[in-house]
């Protein structure tokens, strides 16, 4: 029988969780699985294909049910609010989706709900703007998560990056409304890790609510 496809994806998910989606090589994946490159290529394909399978595995909303008569705003709120916690466990996945989109399910994957999501948006009154609405929501959410990933994984990111930003604002002087005003907000990210996390979650949730408010205002 050999190495099953699911075992390869399992290993890629483990590597992504510990190193980020862009932090491992196919050679390392092969070693993690205990197989040969030819088996991985035969079962799934190249690295891009493997990354797509990782995305399918960790992305929760692709198979979230869309009940008949579901309200679009309630559905997206329930799906998007927990998305940041899920995807930040797997750095690089948000950026991959921004670049490549949500992969179509393969023959070994369960069917996704993306057609039902679009039908829900069209039925809600967005019509031909359903694509615009979906893009606005997903780009806003995924960009926010991808930036958070970058701050954690990049040298000088995280608290150090926010401290540098804070100093840049302080250099504008005490009379700068921009420097002092934005600086007070950035201060929320320069303290303890718990305080910075609370500030990010508050920002993320506020961003989702604000984008949903703006989209809802487009309805006739």
C-alpha positions in Angstrom: 0.0 0.0 0.0 2.9 2.4 0.7 2.6 5.8 2.4 -1.0 7.1 2.2 -1.7 10.6 1.0 -3.2 11.6 4.3 0.1 10.7 6.1 2.0 13.1 3.8 -0.5 15.9 4.5 -0.4 15.2 8.2 3.4 15.6 8.1 3.2 18.8 6.1 0.6 20.2 8.6 3.0 19.4 11.5 5.9 21.1 9.8 3.8 24.1 9.0 2.6 24.5 12.6 6.2 24.4 13.9 8.0 26.3 11.2 5.5 28.1 9.0 4.3 27.1 5.5 7.4 28.6 3.9 9.8 27.2 6.6 10.2 23.6 5.4 11.5 22.0 2.2 10.3 19.0 0.3 13.4 17.1 1.5 12.4 17.8 5.1 8.9 16.7 4.4 10.1 13.5 2.9 12.3 12.9 5.9 9.4 13.6 8.2 7.2 11.1 6.4 9.9 8.5 6.0 9.5 8.0 2.3 11.0 9.1 -1.0 10.4 12.3 -3.1 8.8 10.2 -5.9 6.1 9.0 -3.5 5.2 12.5 -2.5 5.1 13.6 -6.2 3.0 10.6 -7.1 0.5 10.9 -4.3 0.1 14.7 -4.3 2.5 16.6 -6.6 5.0 19.3 -6.2 5.5 21.6 -3.2 2.8 24.0 -4.4 0.3 21.1 -4.5 1.3 20.0 -1.0 0.9 23.5 0.3 -2.6 23.6 -1.2 -3.5 20.4 0.7 -2.2 22.0 3.9 -4.5 24.9 3.3 -7.5 22.6 2.7 -6.7 20.8 5.9 -6.4 23.8 8.2 -8.9 26.2 6.7 -12.1 25.8 8.7 -14.7 27.8 6.7 -14.4 26.0 3.4 -16.6 23.2 4.7 -18.6 25.1 7.2 -22.3 24.3 6.6 -24.6 26.9 5.0 -28.0 26.1 6.4 -31.0 26.9 4.2 -32.0 30.5 4.9 -28.7 31.4 6.6 -28.2 35.1 7.1 -25.0 36.1 5.3 -23.8 38.4 8.1 -24.3 35.9 10.9 -22.6 33.2 8.8 -19.5 35.3 8.1 -19.3 36.5 11.6 -19.4 33.0 13.0 -16.8 31.8 10.5 -14.4 34.7 10.5 -14.1 35.6 14.2 -12.3 32.3 15.1 -10.3 32.3 11.8 -7.4 34.3 13.1 -6.8 32.0 16.1 -6.9 29.0 13.7 -4.7 30.3 10.9 -2.1 31.9 13.2 -1.3 28.4 14.4 0.0 27.8 10.9 2.1 30.9 9.8 2.1 31.5 6.1 -1.2 29.9 5.3 -3.1 33.3 5.2 -0.4 34.7 2.8 -0.6 31.6 0.6 -4.4 32.0 0.2 -4.0 35.7 -0.6 -1.7 34.8 -3.4 -3.4 31.6 -4.7 -6.9 31.6 -3.4 -8.8 28.7 -1.8 -7.8 25.5 -3.5 -10.5 23.3 -5.1 -10.9 20.1 -3.2 -9.2 17.1 -4.6 -10.7 13.6 -5.1 -9.7 12.6 -1.5 -11.2 15.8 0.0 -14.7 16.4 1.2 -16.7 18.8 -1.1 -16.5 22.4 0.1 -19.3 24.9 0.6 -18.0 27.7 -1.5 -20.8 27.5 -4.1 -23.4 27.6 -1.2 -21.6 30.7 0.2 -21.8 32.5 -3.1 -25.5 31.6 -3.5 -26.1 32.9 0.0 -24.5 36.3 -0.9 -26.5 36.6 -4.2 -29.7 35.7 -2.5 -29.0 38.3 0.2 -29.3 41.0 -2.5 -25.6 41.5 -3.5 -26.2 39.9 -7.0 -23.3 40.5 -9.3 -21.4 42.1 -6.4 -21.1 38.8 -4.5 -17.5 38.4 -5.7 -16.7 41.9 -4.6 -18.2 41.3 -1.2 -16.4 38.0 -0.7 -13.1 39.6 -1.8 -13.5 42.5 0.5 -14.1 40.3 3.5 -11.4 37.7 2.8 -8.7 40.2 1.8 -9.3 42.2 4.9 -9.2 39.2 7.2 -6.3 37.4 5.5 -4.1 40.5 5.2 -4.5 41.2 8.9 -3.5 37.6 9.8 -0.6 37.6 7.3 0.8 40.8 8.8 0.5 39.3 12.2 2.3 36.2 11.0 5.1 38.4 9.5 5.6 40.3 12.7 6.1 37.0 14.6 8.4 35.2 12.1 10.4 38.1 10.7 13.6 39.4 12.5 12.8 42.6 14.4 9.1 41.8 14.4 6.7 41.4 17.2 7.2 43.6 20.2 10.5 44.9 18.9 8.9 46.0 15.6 6.1 47.8 17.5 8.7 49.4 19.8 10.6 50.7 16.7 7.3 52.1 15.3 6.6 53.7 18.6 10.0 55.4 18.6 9.4 56.6 15.0 6.2 58.3 16.2 7.8 59.7 19.3 10.5 61.3 17.1 7.8 63.6 15.6 7.7 65.4 18.9 5.2 65.9 21.7 3.2 68.5 19.6 2.4 66.0 16.8 -1.2 65.0 17.0 -0.4 62.0 14.7 2.6 60.9 16.6 1.0 61.1 20.1 -2.4 59.8 19.0 -1.2 56.8 17.0 1.6 56.3 19.5 -0.9 55.8 22.3 -2.6 53.1 20.4 0.8 51.4 19.4 1.6 51.4 23.1 -0.9 48.6 23.5 1.4 46.3 21.5 4.6 47.2 23.3 3.9 45.8 26.7 3.5 42.2 27.8 2.7 39.5 25.3 -0.7 39.0 26.8 -1.5 42.7 26.4 -0.3 42.7 22.8 -2.4 39.7 22.0 -5.5 41.3 23.5 -4.9 44.4 21.5 -4.6 42.4 18.3 -7.7 40.4 18.9 -9.6 43.6 19.6 -8.3 45.1 16.4 -9.2 42.0 14.4 -12.8 41.8 15.8 -13.3 45.6 15.3 -12.0 45.2 11.7 -14.5 42.4 10.9 -17.4 44.3 12.4 -16.5 47.5 10.5 -16.1 45.8 7.2 -19.4 43.9 7.7 -21.1 47.2 8.6 -19.8 48.8 5.4 -20.8 45.9 3.2 -24.3 45.8 4.8 -24.7 49.5 3.9 -24.4 48.6 0.2 -27.6 46.5 0.3 -30.6 48.3 -1.4 
